[in-house]
Amino acid sequence: MLYYYSLLILGSLLEFTGDSTLKFFARTNQLVYGLVGLSSYVLMTGVLVILLKMSNVMYTNVLWEGLGLIIETGLAFFLLQERMSNVYQYFGLGMVITGMSLLNIGKIPK
């Protein structure tokens, strides 16, 4: 179970790396950012394949999206200094965290 969640975190970090470096590529046209972004997505896809060998698509996808949203939002907030535009969006993030907690009751479905 720890291995599964470690891979989810790794995948989310790779997704954030891909997102942020492709953002820099789009704004600067520096090829290195584009290459790092695309490489991150290739590695992220490999992690996703490993996760799908360990669980079903529904469970993996929900956890991937939820955990990715939490990690990427936090990193964008602290590293990129990005903010949401209203209190309802922060409330929605809190609902995602609540949903993630409920999903983790019980064992990982196959």
N, C-alpha and C positions, 0 to 999 in steps of 0.2 A: 504494500500500500504506500509506503514511503517513497519507493521507486516511482510509482505512478504519479504521485503528486510532485515529486522532484522534476519529472519530465514535463508536467504541466507548467511548472514555473519556468523551466528552461525554454519551453516553447513560447511562452508569453514574453520572456526577455528577448528572444530572437525576433518575435513579431514587433516588439517595440523598437529594436535596433533597425529592423527593416523599414518600419514606418517613419522613424525620425530621420534616418539617413536618406530615404527617398524624398522626404520633405526638403532636406537641404539640397539634394540634387535638383529638385524642381525649381528651387529658388536661385541656385548658383550655377547650374549647368556644369559642375565639376564632376567628371566621370568617376572619380574614386568613390563618391557618395552613392552613385547609381550602382556601381559594382558591389559595394558593401551591402547595400539594401537588397539587391537581388540575391546575393549569396546567403544573406540571413533568411530570406524566404525559402530558399532551397533547403537549408538546414532545418528550418521550422517544419517543412513538409515531411522530412525524414522523421522528426520527433513525432509528428502526428501519426504517421504510419505505425510506429512502435506502440503508441498509445492505443490505436485501434485494434492491435493484436491482443491487448490486455482487457478491453472492455467493448461495449457496444457503441454505435455511432451516436445515439441519442444522449447518453450519459456523458460521453467524452466531449461532444460538441457543446453541451450546456456548460459543463465545467470549464472547458477551454475558453469559451466566450466570456463567461462570468469572471473567471480568474484573470483573464487577459484584460478585461475592462477595468478591474480593480488595480492591477499592477500598472497597466499603461496609463491610467488616469493619474495615479500617484506619481509615476515618473514624469509625466508631462507637466504636472503641477509643480514639482520640485526642480526638475532639471531644465525644462523648457519654459518655465514661468507662465504656462498657459492656465486660463481660468474658464470656468463655466459662466454662463451669462445670467443665471437666476437661481434662486433657492430651490426651486422645484427639481432642477437637474441634480443638485446635491442630494435631495430627498430620494430621487430615483436611484442614485448610486447606493444609498443606504438600503433600499429595497433589494438591490442585486446582492448585497452582502448578506442580507437576511435569507434570501433564496438559496444562496450558496451554502449557508449553514444548514438549511433544511435538507438540501440534496445530499449532504454528507452523513446523514443519519442512516446507519446500516452499512452493508458491504457494497463493494464495487460490482455492478451487474455485468454479466458476461454476455 
